[in-house]
Amino acid sequence: MNLLNMRTLSLHAIIAMALLASCTHAPINVKLIDSDASQLMVVDEDEVNESRTLLLSDIAEDFRIVRFDNRDEALFDAGGMPTFSENYIAAGRTPVKLFTRDGKYICDVGGVGNGPGEYYISAYDVLIDEPADRIYVAGFGKAVNSYDLRGNFKGVVKLPRPLNKGKLFNNNDSTLSAIQLCFRDHDDNLFVAATFPASTGENDTVRYAFAPQLSTNFIDEEGYAVGFNNEIFSFRCSDRPTFHTTFNDTLYCYNAEANRLDAIFTLNMDKERKGDGYFVYKELPNHILVYIVRGNNPGTILIDKSEMKAWRIDKTVNDSFFNLKLGFNMHDGHVFGIYEPLELHDRLQKAIDRGEIADRYREDVDKLMATLNENDNNIMITARLRQ
């Protein structure tokens, strides 16, 4: 059953109606379509004619530099998304490492393998439920492992079906939700989202949600296994579980209480302008960021959800960090960048060489660069998203 709340009209038909409708209270480059249960926001890419610079302070506050513990057992690969909670940061994927918010190493959380407390290949997503003293780790396959905040394995939150590149959400009611890559040619994988108990060993109350437009084939027409070439994007940066895939141009929200998938945002872009590009959507508390990747007209669009206005971003500037032109990664309500010490040193040196660092910052930049040692652990530049 298609659980989208737009049951009588296709998404494309509704978008077409919106493009013909007049909007008396909002700028023409952002439109809203009401349905029985939610709103779909539509932006026409070719109507976004104004540009602006995106400052870190526009969207985030409480900037800090985190120097992770230098002990050998604390070292981790900078790849992958870190996980944030009020007092903790989890970083690394093989295995997951738990730190305090100021970078002090606490413990490893599980490990790679097939034994108790281990996850297959690597940790694909990590969720910290600090009030419940739990860390949940989703690897590849059915198991979602549960640990306490000292890294002790507490059991497996079992799903009866495989979880492919699963992303986890805390419903704050003793249940978790997951969204995943759905393969329509795998009978045991016909679900886009699921809600299940956070306690271990229970699987009789799992609820699944499915929508055909959010599924793809694992095997292509030539017999090649290409399903995992697709990605599912979800960043946990707003108060609702939003996500989208590389093969679908619409941002969706999973309503766990109603067990429903709602379309909430789409960028309408001419096929020739889009070319072979694709979109990455990030919903923030007050904004939506659209990254147009590759294609004939790549770039970034910022939508203000309260002003109902969209701009092209000409550059992003970290005005809390020497006004450097740095892009922002985002996860769990934070913007961040994780750098190996020599990588950060190299970035700063290149900014100096290009004349991008003002004289008033040079002394502080030189002092920071002098502290960046090759054998040290990673350094994080981070701030909280404004609520």
C-alpha positions in Angstrom: 0.0 0.0 0.0 1.3 3.4 -0.9 1.4 5.3 2.4 2.1 8.7 1.0 -0.5 11.2 2.1 -1.0 12.4 -1.5 -3.1 9.4 -2.6 -5.2 10.8 -5.4 -2.7 12.8 -7.4 0.8 12.0 -8.5 3.6 14.1 -7.1 4.4 15.4 -10.5 0.8 16.4 -11.1 0.7 18.3 -7.8 3.9 20.1 -8.6 2.5 21.1 -12.0 -0.5 22.6 -10.3 1.7 24.5 -7.9 3.7 26.0 -10.7 0.5 27.4 -12.2 -0.9 28.7 -8.9 -0.5 32.2 -7.7 1.0 32.9 -4.3 0.0 36.3 -2.8 2.1 36.2 0.4 5.4 34.6 -0.6 8.1 35.3 -3.2 7.6 33.4 -6.4 10.7 31.2 -6.0 9.1 29.3 -3.1 5.7 27.7 -3.3 3.7 25.6 -0.8 1.1 22.9 -1.6 -1.2 21.8 1.2 -2.4 18.2 1.5 -4.4 16.4 4.2 -1.5 15.8 6.4 1.5 17.8 5.3 2.9 20.6 3.1 5.1 20.2 0.0 7.5 23.0 -0.6 8.5 23.6 -4.2 11.4 25.7 -5.5 11.9 26.4 -9.2 15.6 26.5 -9.8 15.4 28.9 -12.7 13.5 31.4 -10.6 16.3 31.6 -8.0 17.9 34.7 -9.3 19.4 36.3 -6.3 22.8 35.3 -4.7 24.2 35.7 -1.2 27.2 34.6 0.8 26.4 31.9 3.5 28.1 32.7 6.8 28.5 30.1 9.5 26.9 32.5 11.9 23.8 32.7 9.7 22.9 29.1 10.7 25.1 28.1 13.7 26.4 29.2 17.0 28.7 28.0 19.9 31.7 27.6 17.6 34.6 25.5 19.0 37.7 23.6 18.0 37.9 20.1 19.3 41.3 18.4 19.6 40.7 14.7 20.0 42.7 12.7 22.5 46.2 11.7 21.2 46.4 8.3 22.9 47.0 5.5 20.5 43.6 3.8 21.3 41.8 7.1 20.5 43.1 7.5 17.0 40.5 7.2 14.2 40.0 7.6 10.5 38.5 11.0 9.7 36.0 9.5 7.2 32.3 9.1 7.9 29.8 11.2 9.8 30.5 11.9 13.5 27.5 11.5 15.9 26.7 14.2 18.5 24.7 14.4 21.7 24.7 16.9 24.5 27.9 15.7 26.1 29.4 13.1 23.7 30.8 12.7 20.2 31.1 9.4 18.5 33.6 9.3 15.6 35.2 6.7 13.4 33.6 3.6 11.9 36.1 0.7 12.3 35.5 0.8 15.2 33.4 3.6 16.6 35.2 5.7 19.2 33.3 7.6 22.0 34.6 11.0 23.2 33.5 13.7 25.5 32.5 17.0 23.8 36.0 18.4 24.4 37.6 15.4 22.7 38.6 13.2 25.7 38.6 9.5 24.7 36.2 7.3 26.6 36.1 3.9 24.9 35.7 1.9 21.8 32.1 1.0 20.9 32.0 -2.5 19.5 34.2 -3.6 16.7 34.2 -5.0 13.2 33.5 -8.7 12.8 30.7 -11.2 13.2 30.9 -11.9 16.9 28.8 -10.6 19.8 29.0 -6.8 20.0 30.5 -6.5 16.5 29.2 -5.1 13.3 29.7 -6.4 9.8 32.1 -4.4 7.5 31.8 -1.1 9.4 29.4 1.0 11.4 27.1 2.7 8.8 25.2 4.9 11.3 25.5 5.6 15.1 22.8 7.1 17.3 23.4 8.3 20.9 20.5 8.2 23.3 22.2 9.9 26.2 19.2 10.0 28.7 18.7 6.2 28.1 22.5 5.5 28.5 22.5 3.9 25.1 24.4 4.0 21.8 22.9 2.2 18.8 25.1 1.1 15.9 23.7 0.0 12.5 26.1 -1.9 10.4 25.2 -3.8 7.2 22.6 -6.5 7.7 19.9 -7.1 10.2 21.6 -6.3 13.5 21.4 -2.9 15.3 23.7 -3.3 18.2 23.0 -1.7 21.6 25.7 -0.5 24.0 25.9 1.6 27.1 27.9 4.8 27.3 30.9 2.9 28.7 31.0 0.8 25.5 29.5 -2.4 27.1 27.5 -4.5 24.6 23.9 -4.7 25.8 22.4 -6.8 23.0 20.9 -6.7 19.6 17.9 -4.8 18.5 16.7 -7.4 16.0 15.0 -6.6 12.7 13.5 -9.6 10.8 14.6 -8.0 7.5 18.0 -6.8 6.2 18.8 -3.1 6.8 20.8 -1.6 3.9 22.7 1.6 4.6 20.3 2.2 7.4 20.0 5.6 9.1 18.6 5.6 12.7 16.3 8.0 14.5 15.2 8.2 18.2 11.4 8.6 18.6 11.8 9.3 22.4 9.1 6.8 23.2 11.2 3.6 23.7 11.2 3.0 19.9 13.7 3.6 17.1 13.1 4.2 13.5 15.3 3.5 10.5 15.2 4.4 6.9 17.1 2.5 4.3 17.8 1.7 0.6 14.9 -0.3 -0.5 15.4 -2.9 -3.3 12.2 -3.9 -5.0 13.7 -7.1 -6.5 14.4 -8.4 -3.0 11.2 -9.8 -1.4 12.6 -9.4 2.1 13.6 -5.8 1.5 10.3 -4.1 0.5 10.3 -1.4 3.1 11.7 2.2 3.0 11.2 2.9 6.8 10.6 0.9 9.9 9.8 1.5 13.6 10.7 -1.0 16.2 11.4 -1.4 20.0 14.7 0.1 21.3 14.9 -2.8 23.7 16.8 -5.9 22.7 15.3 -9.2 21.6 11.9 -7.9 20.6 10.8 -7.9 17.0 7.1 -8.7 17.1 6.0 -5.0 17.0 7.9 -3.9 13.9 6.0 -1.6 11.6 7.1 -1.1 8.0 6.4 1.7 5.5 6.8 1.4 1.7 6.5 3.6 -1.3 7.4 2.3 -4.8 9.0 5.6 -6.0 11.5 5.2 -3.1 12.7 1.8 -4.2 15.2 0.7 -6.8 16.6 -2.5 -8.2 19.6 -4.3 -6.8 20.3 -6.0 -10.1 20.3 -4.0 -13.3 19.1 -5.2 -16.8 22.5 -6.6 -17.6 22.7 -8.6 -14.4 25.1 -6.4 -12.5 24.7 -5.8 -8.8 24.4 -2.0 -8.7 22.0 -1.3 -5.9 24.6 -0.2 -3.4 25.8 2.4 -6.0 22.9 4.5 -4.8 23.0 6.5 -1.6 20.4 7.4 1.0 20.9 10.9 2.5 19.7 11.7 6.0 21.4 14.1 8.4 19.3 14.4 11.5 19.5 18.2 11.5 15.9 19.1 12.0 13.1 18.0 14.4 11.8 15.4 12.0 13.3 12.3 10.2 13.9 13.6 6.7 15.7 11.7 3.9 16.1 11.2 0.2 17.9 9.1 -2.3 20.2 9.6 -5.3 17.4 8.2 -7.6 14.6 10.5 -6.3 14.6 14.3 -6.4 12.2 14.8 -3.5 12.9 15.2 0.2 10.6 12.9 2.4 9.8 12.7 6.1 9.0 9.5 7.8 6.1 10.1 10.3 6.7 7.2 12.7 3.6 7.7 14.7 1.4 7.5 11.6 3.8 5.1 9.9 3.6 7.3 6.8 6.0 8.7 4.2 5.4 12.4 3.4 6.9 14.4 0.5 7.9 17.7 1.9 10.3 19.4 -0.5 11.4 19.3 -4.1 13.6 21.3 -6.4 12.1 21.7 -9.9 15.0 21.9 -12.4 15.0 21.9 -16.2 16.3 18.5 -17.5 18.9 20.2 -19.8 20.2 22.4 -16.9 20.3 19.4 -14.6 22.1 17.1 -17.1 23.6 14.1 -15.2 23.5 16.0 -11.9 21.7 15.0 -8.7 20.6 16.8 -5.5 21.6 16.5 -1.9 19.1 18.0 0.5 19.8 19.1 4.1 16.9 20.2 6.2 18.0 22.5 9.1 15.9 24.0 11.9 15.3 27.2 9.9 16.6 26.4 6.4 16.9 23.9 3.6 20.1 23.6 1.8 20.2 22.1 -1.7 23.5 21.0 -3.2 23.3 20.5 -7.0 26.1 18.0 -7.6 27.6 17.8 -11.1 25.3 18.4 -14.0 25.3 21.6 -16.2 24.5 24.1 -13.5 26.0 22.9 -10.2 25.9 25.0 -7.0 24.1 25.5 -3.7 20.7 26.9 -3.0 19.6 28.1 0.5 15.9 28.3 1.3 14.7 30.2 4.4 11.6 28.3 5.6 10.1 31.3 7.5 10.8 34.0 4.9 9.9 31.6 2.1 12.7 32.8 -0.1 15.6 31.1 -1.9 19.0 32.3 -2.9 22.0 30.9 -4.8 25.0 30.7 -2.6 28.1 32.3 -4.2 30.5 31.2 -1.3 30.4 29.8 2.2 32.5 31.5 4.9 33.3 30.4 8.4 33.2 33.8 10.0 34.1 32.2 13.4 37.3 30.7 12.0 39.3 33.5 10.4 36.7 34.1 7.7 37.9 31.1 5.7 36.0 29.9 2.7 35.1 26.5 4.0 32.1 24.3 3.2 29.9 22.9 6.0 29.3 19.3 6.7 26.3 18.7 8.9 25.0 16.0 11.2 22.9 15.7 14.4 22.2 19.4 14.6 25.9 20.4 14.1 28.1 21.8 11.4 31.6 20.3 11.4 34.8 19.6 9.6 37.2 16.9 10.7 40.8 17.4 9.6 44.1 15.5 10.0 46.6 18.0 11.5 48.7 18.3 8.4 45.6 18.7 6.2 44.4 21.6 8.3 47.9 23.1 8.3 48.0 22.8 4.5 44.6 24.5 4.2 45.6 27.4 6.3 48.9 27.8 4.5 47.1 27.9 1.1 44.7 30.5 2.5 47.6 32.6 3.5 49.3 32.2 0.2 46.1 33.3 -1.6 45.7 36.3 0.6 42.5 35.1 2.1 43.4 35.6 5.8 43.3 39.2 6.9 46.2 40.7 8.8 44.2 40.9 12.0 44.0 37.1 12.1 47.6 36.3 11.1 49.0 36.0 14.7 46.3 33.7 15.8 46.6 31.6 12.6 50.4 31.3 13.1 49.9 30.2 16.7 47.4 27.6 15.7 49.5 26.2 12.8 52.5 25.9 15.2 50.4 23.5 17.3 49.5 21.1 14.4 51.7 18.0 14.7 51.8 15.2 12.2 51.3 12.4 14.7 48.4 14.0 16.6 44.8 12.8 16.4 42.2 14.6 14.2 40.9 18.1 14.9 37.3 19.0 14.6 35.9 22.5 13.8 32.3 22.6 14.8 29.3 24.6 15.9 25.6 24.0 16.8 22.9 24.8 14.4 20.7 27.6 15.5 17.2 26.6 16.6 
